[in-house]
Amino acid sequence: MSGLTLRFKAPATERITLDGITPSKLAALSAHEIGKLNVGIEKGGVALGDAFDISGSAGDTLTIEGATSEIDFVGGGLDSGTIRVIGNIGSFAARLMTGGKIEVRGNVGDYLASGSTGGMILVSGNAGDNLGGVATGDRFGMLGGTVVIEGNIGARAGDKMRRGVIVIKGKTGPGAGSRMIGGTMWAEGGFGAEPGLMMRRGTLIGPSVESLLPTFVDCGKHDLVILRVIARYLKETLGHLAPKPMPLFVQKIGGDTATIGRGEILLPAA
């Protein structure tokens, strides 16, 4: 496995954007062309070679060392290969990602996986607000792929999410699944206050909810075969990172009845 390593030269003179800096794009460029790529956001720009020490050769793996929250759009447009990050990163990581894999040994900022349609994202730390949520100008949030967060996440995760799977080993912030249209969010640490605001469809799974909106209704206890199918699929896909299966019987909370109300929150049955 060949790959390129970028070591960040902190502190940066301006914020850095790595949108489109992917293994497949770098593999098509010479070393000189890679070093000249613009990764700044201001008028003058910043060359990749000025912001990072570059080593190795372009291939199917890109490693970013010494990363900080000043770096945005890591893995933006990733279609294949693997991006490994050591450190924390800023907002809009994995923006419009279609395939490949991103591994972050640290925390990520807001809007992780916004507009993504495929691929795998693994984060060992926490994530900010609007994980898988809709960005300004977009119609939907996350459209596919799988995200695993080993820590906690911020508010409004899955806002207008349409497809895909989000697994949170910790707890969500308030408003998870707001305006959700489809997909699955499984929070092993439970959900924060008022999940599912204006939720149309989709599934939220967890052991507890801090508080429910009054427009969600108790639909009783159920033995849902599909829940065991989801658990089996996640075990095969994620291995030890898969959430622990829910009990045989779960309490189904339906909503949001302020809209079409076909979403569901699944909790252990009392």
Contacts in CASP RR format, 6 or more apart in sequence:
PFRMAT RR
TARGET T0000
AUTHOR 0000-0000-0000
METHOD contacts of the structure
MODEL  1
MSGLTLRFKAPATERITLDGITPSKLAALSAHEIGKLNVGIEKGGVALGD
AFDISGSAGDTLTIEGATSEIDFVGGGLDSGTIRVIGNIGSFAARLMTGG
KIEVRGNVGDYLASGSTGGMILVSGNAGDNLGGVATGDRFGMLGGTVVIE
GNIGARAGDKMRRGVIVIKGKTGPGAGSRMIGGTMWAEGGFGAEPGLMMR
RGTLIGPSVESLLPTFVDCGKHDLVILRVIARYLKETLGHLAPKPMPLFV
QKIGGDTATIGRGEILLPAA
1 60 0 8 1.000
1 61 0 8 1.000
2 56 0 8 1.000
2 57 0 8 1.000
2 58 0 8 1.000
2 59 0 8 1.000
2 60 0 8 1.000
2 61 0 8 1.000
3 23 0 8 1.000
3 56 0 8 1.000
3 57 0 8 1.000
3 58 0 8 1.000
3 59 0 8 1.000
3 60 0 8 1.000
3 61 0 8 1.000
3 62 0 8 1.000
3 63 0 8 1.000
4 23 0 8 1.000
4 26 0 8 1.000
4 34 0 8 1.000
4 54 0 8 1.000
4 55 0 8 1.000
4 56 0 8 1.000
4 57 0 8 1.000
4 58 0 8 1.000
4 59 0 8 1.000
4 61 0 8 1.000
4 62 0 8 1.000
4 63 0 8 1.000
5 54 0 8 1.000
5 55 0 8 1.000
5 56 0 8 1.000
5 62 0 8 1.000
5 63 0 8 1.000
5 64 0 8 1.000
5 65 0 8 1.000
6 48 0 8 1.000
6 52 0 8 1.000
6 53 0 8 1.000
6 54 0 8 1.000
6 62 0 8 1.000
6 63 0 8 1.000
6 64 0 8 1.000
6 65 0 8 1.000
7 52 0 8 1.000
7 53 0 8 1.000
7 55 0 8 1.000
7 65 0 8 1.000
7 66 0 8 1.000
8 16 0 8 1.000
8 51 0 8 1.000
8 52 0 8 1.000
8 64 0 8 1.000
8 65 0 8 1.000
8 66 0 8 1.000
8 67 0 8 1.000
8 68 0 8 1.000
8 71 0 8 1.000
9 50 0 8 1.000
9 51 0 8 1.000
9 52 0 8 1.000
9 53 0 8 1.000
10 66 0 8 1.000
10 68 0 8 1.000
10 70 0 8 1.000
11 70 0 8 1.000
12 46 0 8 1.000
12 51 0 8 1.000
12 68 0 8 1.000
12 70 0 8 1.000
13 46 0 8 1.000
14 40 0 8 1.000
14 41 0 8 1.000
14 42 0 8 1.000
14 45 0 8 1.000
14 46 0 8 1.000
15 40 0 8 1.000
15 41 0 8 1.000
15 70 0 8 1.000
15 71 0 8 1.000
15 72 0 8 1.000
16 39 0 8 1.000
16 40 0 8 1.000
16 41 0 8 1.000
16 46 0 8 1.000
16 51 0 8 1.000
16 70 0 8 1.000
16 71 0 8 1.000
16 72 0 8 1.000
17 39 0 8 1.000
17 40 0 8 1.000
17 41 0 8 1.000
17 71 0 8 1.000
17 72 0 8 1.000
17 73 0 8 1.000
18 39 0 8 1.000
18 64 0 8 1.000
18 71 0 8 1.000
18 72 0 8 1.000
18 73 0 8 1.000
18 74 0 8 1.000
18 75 0 8 1.000
18 76 0 8 1.000
19 72 0 8 1.000
19 73 0 8 1.000
19 75 0 8 1.000
19 76 0 8 1.000
19 77 0 8 1.000
19 92 0 8 1.000
19 95 0 8 1.000
20 73 0 8 1.000
20 75 0 8 1.000
20 76 0 8 1.000
20 77 0 8 1.000
20 78 0 8 1.000
21 37 0 8 1.000
21 39 0 8 1.000
21 48 0 8 1.000
21 62 0 8 1.000
21 75 0 8 1.000
21 76 0 8 1.000
22 62 0 8 1.000
22 75 0 8 1.000
22 76 0 8 1.000
22 77 0 8 1.000
22 78 0 8 1.000
22 79 0 8 1.000
22 80 0 8 1.000
22 81 0 8 1.000
22 83 0 8 1.000
23 58 0 8 1.000
23 59 0 8 1.000
23 60 0 8 1.000
23 61 0 8 1.000
23 62 0 8 1.000
23 78 0 8 1.000
23 80 0 8 1.000
23 81 0 8 1.000
23 82 0 8 1.000
23 83 0 8 1.000
24 79 0 8 1.000
24 80 0 8 1.000
24 81 0 8 1.000
26 34 0 8 1.000
26 58 0 8 1.000
26 59 0 8 1.000
26 62 0 8 1.000
27 58 0 8 1.000
27 59 0 8 1.000
27 60 0 8 1.000
29 37 0 8 1.000
29 58 0 8 1.000
31 54 0 8 1.000
34 48 0 8 1.000
34 49 0 8 1.000
34 54 0 8 1.000
34 58 0 8 1.000
35 47 0 8 1.000
35 48 0 8 1.000
35 49 0 8 1.000
35 54 0 8 1.000
36 47 0 8 1.000
36 48 0 8 1.000
36 49 0 8 1.000
37 47 0 8 1.000
37 48 0 8 1.000
38 45 0 8 1.000
38 46 0 8 1.000
38 47 0 8 1.000
38 48 0 8 1.000
39 45 0 8 1.000
39 46 0 8 1.000
39 47 0 8 1.000
39 48 0 8 1.000
39 51 0 8 1.000
40 46 0 8 1.000
40 51 0 8 1.000
48 54 0 8 1.000
52 64 0 8 1.000
60 80 0 8 1.000
60 81 0 8 1.000
60 82 0 8 1.000
61 81 0 8 1.000
61 82 0 8 1.000
61 83 0 8 1.000
61 84 0 8 1.000
62 82 0 8 1.000
62 83 0 8 1.000
62 84 0 8 1.000
63 83 0 8 1.000
63 84 0 8 1.000
63 85 0 8 1.000
63 86 0 8 1.000
64 71 0 8 1.000
64 74 0 8 1.000
64 83 0 8 1.000
64 84 0 8 1.000
64 85 0 8 1.000
64 86 0 8 1.000
64 89 0 8 1.000
65 86 0 8 1.000
65 87 0 8 1.000
66 86 0 8 1.000
66 87 0 8 1.000
67 74 0 8 1.000
67 85 0 8 1.000
67 86 0 8 1.000
67 87 0 8 1.000
67 88 0 8 1.000
67 89 0 8 1.000
68 87 0 8 1.000
68 88 0 8 1.000
68 89 0 8 1.000
69 88 0 8 1.000
69 89 0 8 1.000
69 90 0 8 1.000
69 107 0 8 1.000
69 109 0 8 1.000
70 90 0 8 1.000
71 89 0 8 1.000
71 90 0 8 1.000
72 89 0 8 1.000
72 90 0 8 1.000
72 91 0 8 1.000
72 92 0 8 1.000
72 93 0 8 1.000
73 91 0 8 1.000
73 92 0 8 1.000
73 93 0 8 1.000
73 95 0 8 1.000
74 83 0 8 1.000
74 85 0 8 1.000
74 89 0 8 1.000
74 90 0 8 1.000
74 93 0 8 1.000
74 94 0 8 1.000
74 102 0 8 1.000
74 104 0 8 1.000
75 83 0 8 1.000
75 93 0 8 1.000
75 94 0 8 1.000
75 95 0 8 1.000
75 97 0 8 1.000
75 102 0 8 1.000
76 92 0 8 1.000
76 93 0 8 1.000
76 94 0 8 1.000
76 95 0 8 1.000
76 96 0 8 1.000
76 97 0 8 1.000
77 94 0 8 1.000
77 95 0 8 1.000
77 96 0 8 1.000
77 97 0 8 1.000
77 98 0 8 1.000
78 94 0 8 1.000
78 97 0 8 1.000
78 98 0 8 1.000
78 99 0 8 1.000
78 100 0 8 1.000
78 102 0 8 1.000
78 119 0 8 1.000
79 97 0 8 1.000
79 98 0 8 1.000
79 99 0 8 1.000
79 100 0 8 1.000
80 99 0 8 1.000
80 100 0 8 1.000
81 99 0 8 1.000
81 100 0 8 1.000
81 101 0 8 1.000
82 100 0 8 1.000
82 101 0 8 1.000
82 102 0 8 1.000
82 103 0 8 1.000
83 101 0 8 1.000
83 102 0 8 1.000
83 103 0 8 1.000
84 103 0 8 1.000
84 105 0 8 1.000
85 102 0 8 1.000
85 103 0 8 1.000
85 104 0 8 1.000
85 105 0 8 1.000
85 106 0 8 1.000
86 105 0 8 1.000
86 106 0 8 1.000
87 104 0 8 1.000
87 105 0 8 1.000
87 106 0 8 1.000
87 107 0 8 1.000
88 106 0 8 1.000
88 107 0 8 1.000
88 108 0 8 1.000
88 109 0 8 1.000
89 104 0 8 1.000
89 106 0 8 1.000
89 107 0 8 1.000
89 108 0 8 1.000
89 109 0 8 1.000
90 108 0 8 1.000
90 109 0 8 1.000
90 110 0 8 1.000
91 109 0 8 1.000
91 110 0 8 1.000
91 111 0 8 1.000
92 110 0 8 1.000
92 111 0 8 1.000
92 112 0 8 1.000
92 114 0 8 1.000
92 135 0 8 1.000
93 102 0 8 1.000
93 104 0 8 1.000
93 108 0 8 1.000
93 109 0 8 1.000
93 112 0 8 1.000
93 113 0 8 1.000
93 121 0 8 1.000
94 102 0 8 1.000
94 112 0 8 1.000
94 113 0 8 1.000
94 114 0 8 1.000
94 116 0 8 1.000
94 121 0 8 1.000
95 111 0 8 1.000
95 113 0 8 1.000
95 114 0 8 1.000
95 115 0 8 1.000
95 116 0 8 1.000
95 135 0 8 1.000
96 114 0 8 1.000
96 115 0 8 1.000
96 116 0 8 1.000
96 117 0 8 1.000
97 113 0 8 1.000
97 115 0 8 1.000
97 116 0 8 1.000
97 117 0 8 1.000
97 118 0 8 1.000
97 119 0 8 1.000
97 121 0 8 1.000
98 116 0 8 1.000
98 117 0 8 1.000
98 118 0 8 1.000
98 119 0 8 1.000
99 117 0 8 1.000
99 118 0 8 1.000
99 119 0 8 1.000
99 120 0 8 1.000
99 145 0 8 1.000
100 118 0 8 1.000
100 119 0 8 1.000
100 120 0 8 1.000
101 119 0 8 1.000
101 120 0 8 1.000
101 121 0 8 1.000
101 122 0 8 1.000
102 120 0 8 1.000
102 121 0 8 1.000
102 122 0 8 1.000
103 122 0 8 1.000
104 121 0 8 1.000
104 122 0 8 1.000
104 123 0 8 1.000
104 124 0 8 1.000
104 125 0 8 1.000
105 124 0 8 1.000
106 123 0 8 1.000
106 124 0 8 1.000
106 125 0 8 1.000
107 123 0 8 1.000
107 125 0 8 1.000
107 126 0 8 1.000
107 127 0 8 1.000
107 128 0 8 1.000
108 123 0 8 1.000
108 125 0 8 1.000
108 126 0 8 1.000
108 127 0 8 1.000
108 128 0 8 1.000
109 127 0 8 1.000
109 128 0 8 1.000
109 129 0 8 1.000
110 128 0 8 1.000
110 129 0 8 1.000
110 130 0 8 1.000
111 129 0 8 1.000
111 130 0 8 1.000
111 131 0 8 1.000
111 132 0 8 1.000
111 133 0 8 1.000
111 135 0 8 1.000
112 121 0 8 1.000
112 123 0 8 1.000
112 127 0 8 1.000
112 128 0 8 1.000
112 131 0 8 1.000
112 132 0 8 1.000
112 147 0 8 1.000
113 121 0 8 1.000
113 131 0 8 1.000
113 132 0 8 1.000
113 133 0 8 1.000
113 142 0 8 1.000
113 145 0 8 1.000
113 147 0 8 1.000
113 166 0 8 1.000
114 130 0 8 1.000
114 132 0 8 1.000
114 133 0 8 1.000
114 134 0 8 1.000
114 135 0 8 1.000
114 138 0 8 1.000
114 141 0 8 1.000
114 142 0 8 1.000
115 132 0 8 1.000
115 133 0 8 1.000
115 134 0 8 1.000
115 135 0 8 1.000
115 138 0 8 1.000
115 140 0 8 1.000
115 141 0 8 1.000
115 142 0 8 1.000
115 143 0 8 1.000
116 132 0 8 1.000
116 142 0 8 1.000
116 143 0 8 1.000
116 144 0 8 1.000
116 145 0 8 1.000
117 143 0 8 1.000
117 144 0 8 1.000
117 145 0 8 1.000
117 163 0 8 1.000
118 143 0 8 1.000
118 144 0 8 1.000
118 145 0 8 1.000
118 146 0 8 1.000
118 164 0 8 1.000
119 144 0 8 1.000
119 145 0 8 1.000
119 146 0 8 1.000
120 145 0 8 1.000
120 146 0 8 1.000
120 148 0 8 1.000
121 145 0 8 1.000
121 146 0 8 1.000
121 147 0 8 1.000
121 148 0 8 1.000
122 148 0 8 1.000
122 150 0 8 1.000
122 241 0 8 1.000
123 147 0 8 1.000
123 148 0 8 1.000
123 149 0 8 1.000
123 150 0 8 1.000
123 151 0 8 1.000
124 150 0 8 1.000
124 151 0 8 1.000
125 149 0 8 1.000
125 150 0 8 1.000
125 151 0 8 1.000
126 149 0 8 1.000
126 151 0 8 1.000
126 152 0 8 1.000
126 153 0 8 1.000
126 154 0 8 1.000
127 149 0 8 1.000
127 151 0 8 1.000
127 152 0 8 1.000
127 153 0 8 1.000
127 154 0 8 1.000
127 157 0 8 1.000
128 153 0 8 1.000
128 154 0 8 1.000
129 154 0 8 1.000
129 155 0 8 1.000
129 156 0 8 1.000
129 157 0 8 1.000
130 155 0 8 1.000
130 156 0 8 1.000
130 157 0 8 1.000
130 158 0 8 1.000
130 159 0 8 1.000
131 147 0 8 1.000
131 149 0 8 1.000
131 153 0 8 1.000
131 154 0 8 1.000
131 157 0 8 1.000
131 158 0 8 1.000
131 166 0 8 1.000
132 141 0 8 1.000
132 142 0 8 1.000
132 147 0 8 1.000
132 157 0 8 1.000
132 158 0 8 1.000
132 159 0 8 1.000
132 161 0 8 1.000
132 166 0 8 1.000
133 141 0 8 1.000
133 142 0 8 1.000
133 156 0 8 1.000
133 157 0 8 1.000
133 158 0 8 1.000
133 159 0 8 1.000
133 160 0 8 1.000
133 161 0 8 1.000
134 140 0 8 1.000
134 141 0 8 1.000
134 159 0 8 1.000
134 160 0 8 1.000
134 179 0 8 1.000
135 141 0 8 1.000
138 160 0 8 1.000
139 160 0 8 1.000
140 160 0 8 1.000
140 161 0 8 1.000
140 162 0 8 1.000
140 181 0 8 1.000
141 158 0 8 1.000
141 159 0 8 1.000
141 160 0 8 1.000
141 161 0 8 1.000
141 162 0 8 1.000
142 158 0 8 1.000
142 161 0 8 1.000
142 162 0 8 1.000
142 163 0 8 1.000
142 164 0 8 1.000
142 166 0 8 1.000
143 162 0 8 1.000
143 163 0 8 1.000
143 164 0 8 1.000
144 162 0 8 1.000
144 163 0 8 1.000
144 164 0 8 1.000
144 165 0 8 1.000
145 163 0 8 1.000
145 164 0 8 1.000
145 165 0 8 1.000
146 164 0 8 1.000
146 165 0 8 1.000
146 166 0 8 1.000
146 167 0 8 1.000
146 237 0 8 1.000
146 238 0 8 1.000
147 165 0 8 1.000
147 166 0 8 1.000
147 167 0 8 1.000
148 167 0 8 1.000
148 169 0 8 1.000
148 238 0 8 1.000
148 241 0 8 1.000
149 166 0 8 1.000
149 167 0 8 1.000
149 168 0 8 1.000
149 169 0 8 1.000
149 170 0 8 1.000
150 169 0 8 1.000
150 170 0 8 1.000
150 241 0 8 1.000
151 168 0 8 1.000
151 169 0 8 1.000
151 170 0 8 1.000
152 168 0 8 1.000
152 170 0 8 1.000
152 171 0 8 1.000
152 172 0 8 1.000
152 173 0 8 1.000
153 168 0 8 1.000
153 170 0 8 1.000
153 171 0 8 1.000
153 172 0 8 1.000
153 173 0 8 1.000
153 176 0 8 1.000
154 172 0 8 1.000
154 173 0 8 1.000
155 173 0 8 1.000
155 174 0 8 1.000
155 175 0 8 1.000
155 176 0 8 1.000
156 174 0 8 1.000
156 175 0 8 1.000
156 176 0 8 1.000
156 177 0 8 1.000
156 178 0 8 1.000
157 166 0 8 1.000
157 168 0 8 1.000
157 172 0 8 1.000
157 173 0 8 1.000
157 175 0 8 1.000
157 176 0 8 1.000
157 177 0 8 1.000
157 185 0 8 1.000
158 166 0 8 1.000
158 176 0 8 1.000
158 177 0 8 1.000
158 178 0 8 1.000
158 180 0 8 1.000
158 185 0 8 1.000
159 177 0 8 1.000
159 178 0 8 1.000
159 179 0 8 1.000
159 180 0 8 1.000
160 178 0 8 1.000
160 179 0 8 1.000
160 180 0 8 1.000
160 181 0 8 1.000
161 177 0 8 1.000
161 180 0 8 1.000
161 181 0 8 1.000
161 182 0 8 1.000
161 183 0 8 1.000
161 185 0 8 1.000
162 181 0 8 1.000
162 182 0 8 1.000
162 183 0 8 1.000
163 182 0 8 1.000
163 183 0 8 1.000
164 182 0 8 1.000
164 183 0 8 1.000
164 184 0 8 1.000
165 183 0 8 1.000
165 184 0 8 1.000
165 185 0 8 1.000
165 186 0 8 1.000
165 234 0 8 1.000
166 184 0 8 1.000
166 185 0 8 1.000
166 186 0 8 1.000
167 186 0 8 1.000
167 188 0 8 1.000
167 234 0 8 1.000
167 238 0 8 1.000
167 241 0 8 1.000
167 242 0 8 1.000
167 243 0 8 1.000
168 185 0 8 1.000
168 186 0 8 1.000
168 187 0 8 1.000
168 188 0 8 1.000
168 189 0 8 1.000
169 188 0 8 1.000
169 189 0 8 1.000
169 241 0 8 1.000
169 243 0 8 1.000
170 187 0 8 1.000
170 188 0 8 1.000
170 189 0 8 1.000
170 190 0 8 1.000
171 187 0 8 1.000
171 189 0 8 1.000
171 190 0 8 1.000
171 191 0 8 1.000
171 192 0 8 1.000
172 185 0 8 1.000
172 187 0 8 1.000
172 190 0 8 1.000
172 191 0 8 1.000
172 192 0 8 1.000
172 195 0 8 1.000
173 191 0 8 1.000
173 192 0 8 1.000
173 193 0 8 1.000
174 192 0 8 1.000
174 193 0 8 1.000
174 194 0 8 1.000
174 195 0 8 1.000
174 210 0 8 1.000
175 192 0 8 1.000
175 193 0 8 1.000
175 194 0 8 1.000
175 195 0 8 1.000
175 196 0 8 1.000
175 197 0 8 1.000
176 185 0 8 1.000
176 187 0 8 1.000
176 191 0 8 1.000
176 192 0 8 1.000
176 195 0 8 1.000
176 196 0 8 1.000
176 204 0 8 1.000
177 185 0 8 1.000
177 195 0 8 1.000
177 196 0 8 1.000
177 197 0 8 1.000
177 199 0 8 1.000
177 204 0 8 1.000
178 195 0 8 1.000
178 196 0 8 1.000
178 197 0 8 1.000
178 198 0 8 1.000
178 199 0 8 1.000
179 196 0 8 1.000
179 197 0 8 1.000
179 198 0 8 1.000
179 199 0 8 1.000
179 200 0 8 1.000
180 196 0 8 1.000
180 199 0 8 1.000
180 200 0 8 1.000
180 201 0 8 1.000
180 202 0 8 1.000
180 204 0 8 1.000
180 263 0 8 1.000
181 200 0 8 1.000
181 201 0 8 1.000
181 202 0 8 1.000
182 200 0 8 1.000
182 201 0 8 1.000
182 202 0 8 1.000
182 203 0 8 1.000
183 201 0 8 1.000
183 202 0 8 1.000
183 203 0 8 1.000
184 202 0 8 1.000
184 203 0 8 1.000
184 204 0 8 1.000
184 205 0 8 1.000
184 230 0 8 1.000
185 203 0 8 1.000
185 204 0 8 1.000
185 205 0 8 1.000
186 204 0 8 1.000
186 205 0 8 1.000
186 206 0 8 1.000
186 230 0 8 1.000
186 234 0 8 1.000
186 243 0 8 1.000
187 204 0 8 1.000
187 205 0 8 1.000
187 206 0 8 1.000
188 206 0 8 1.000
188 207 0 8 1.000
188 243 0 8 1.000
188 244 0 8 1.000
189 206 0 8 1.000
189 207 0 8 1.000
189 208 0 8 1.000
190 206 0 8 1.000
190 207 0 8 1.000
190 208 0 8 1.000
190 209 0 8 1.000
190 210 0 8 1.000
191 204 0 8 1.000
191 206 0 8 1.000
191 208 0 8 1.000
191 209 0 8 1.000
191 210 0 8 1.000
191 265 0 8 1.000
192 209 0 8 1.000
192 210 0 8 1.000
192 211 0 8 1.000
193 210 0 8 1.000
193 211 0 8 1.000
194 210 0 8 1.000
194 211 0 8 1.000
194 212 0 8 1.000
194 213 0 8 1.000
195 204 0 8 1.000
195 209 0 8 1.000
195 212 0 8 1.000
195 265 0 8 1.000
196 204 0 8 1.000
196 213 0 8 1.000
196 216 0 8 1.000
196 255 0 8 1.000
196 256 0 8 1.000
196 263 0 8 1.000
196 265 0 8 1.000
197 213 0 8 1.000
197 256 0 8 1.000
198 256 0 8 1.000
198 258 0 8 1.000
198 259 0 8 1.000
199 255 0 8 1.000
199 256 0 8 1.000
199 259 0 8 1.000
199 261 0 8 1.000
199 263 0 8 1.000
200 256 0 8 1.000
200 259 0 8 1.000
200 260 0 8 1.000
200 261 0 8 1.000
200 262 0 8 1.000
200 263 0 8 1.000
201 260 0 8 1.000
201 261 0 8 1.000
201 262 0 8 1.000
201 263 0 8 1.000
202 262 0 8 1.000
202 263 0 8 1.000
202 264 0 8 1.000
203 263 0 8 1.000
203 264 0 8 1.000
203 266 0 8 1.000
204 264 0 8 1.000
204 265 0 8 1.000
204 266 0 8 1.000
205 227 0 8 1.000
205 230 0 8 1.000
205 243 0 8 1.000
205 246 0 8 1.000
205 265 0 8 1.000
205 266 0 8 1.000
206 246 0 8 1.000
206 266 0 8 1.000
206 267 0 8 1.000
206 268 0 8 1.000
207 267 0 8 1.000
207 268 0 8 1.000
208 267 0 8 1.000
209 253 0 8 1.000
209 265 0 8 1.000
209 267 0 8 1.000
212 253 0 8 1.000
212 265 0 8 1.000
213 256 0 8 1.000
213 258 0 8 1.000
215 255 0 8 1.000
215 256 0 8 1.000
215 257 0 8 1.000
215 258 0 8 1.000
216 253 0 8 1.000
216 254 0 8 1.000
216 255 0 8 1.000
216 256 0 8 1.000
216 257 0 8 1.000
216 265 0 8 1.000
217 253 0 8 1.000
217 254 0 8 1.000
217 255 0 8 1.000
217 257 0 8 1.000
218 251 0 8 1.000
218 252 0 8 1.000
218 253 0 8 1.000
218 254 0 8 1.000
219 252 0 8 1.000
219 253 0 8 1.000
219 254 0 8 1.000
219 264 0 8 1.000
220 251 0 8 1.000
220 252 0 8 1.000
221 249 0 8 1.000
221 250 0 8 1.000
221 251 0 8 1.000
221 252 0 8 1.000
221 269 0 8 1.000
222 249 0 8 1.000
222 250 0 8 1.000
222 251 0 8 1.000
222 252 0 8 1.000
223 248 0 8 1.000
223 249 0 8 1.000
224 250 0 8 1.000
224 252 0 8 1.000
224 266 0 8 1.000
227 246 0 8 1.000
227 250 0 8 1.000
227 266 0 8 1.000
228 245 0 8 1.000
231 242 0 8 1.000
231 243 0 8 1.000
231 245 0 8 1.000
231 246 0 8 1.000
234 242 0 8 1.000
234 243 0 8 1.000
235 242 0 8 1.000
246 266 0 8 1.000
246 268 0 8 1.000
247 268 0 8 1.000
247 269 0 8 1.000
249 269 0 8 1.000
250 266 0 8 1.000
250 267 0 8 1.000
250 268 0 8 1.000
250 269 0 8 1.000
251 266 0 8 1.000
251 267 0 8 1.000
251 268 0 8 1.000
251 269 0 8 1.000
251 270 0 8 1.000
252 264 0 8 1.000
252 265 0 8 1.000
252 266 0 8 1.000
253 264 0 8 1.000
253 265 0 8 1.000
253 266 0 8 1.000
253 267 0 8 1.000
254 261 0 8 1.000
254 263 0 8 1.000
254 264 0 8 1.000
254 265 0 8 1.000
255 261 0 8 1.000
255 262 0 8 1.000
255 263 0 8 1.000
255 264 0 8 1.000
255 265 0 8 1.000
256 263 0 8 1.000
END
